[in-house]
Amino acid sequence: IQLVESGGDLVQPGGSLTLSCVVSGLSIRDYVMRWYRQAPGKERELVATITNDETNTYIAPFVRPRFTISKNNGKNTVYLHMSSLKSEDTAVYYCHTSDMFGQGTRVTVSA
C-alpha cells in the first residue's frame, strides 16, 4: 500500500491550493480517507475525513469552511481543497488510510 501526496507549495496569504493523494494497493472505494497536518513544533492533527461511500465528510473547525475534501474513485485519488490560506495553515499535510500515512507534502503560506 502506498499513499503519495503532492500539490504542496509556497503560497501567499489568501491564496488557494489543492493537494492530491494518489493511493495504490487498495481501493479508496472501500476505505475512509483522511488528511492530517503537522505544523513545525506541533503535533499532527486531523484536518478532514471522507467516508468510503462519500456520504459523510468531516472538516476540522479550525479550517472550516475554507477547506473541503473530495475524491475520485476512478483515479484512486483523494483531494484537499484549500482556500483563503493563512500563515497558520503552514504545515506538512499527510494523507491517511488503513493505519498508514504518506510521506507528506509541504504547504507554506507566507508573503
Buried (B, 14 or more C-beta within 10 A) or exposed (E): EEBBBBBBEEBEEEBEBEBBBBBEEBEBEEBBBBBBBBBEEEEBEEBBBBEBEEEEBBBBEEBEEBBBBBBEBEEBBBBBBBBEBBEEBBBBBBBBBEEBBBEBBEBBBEE
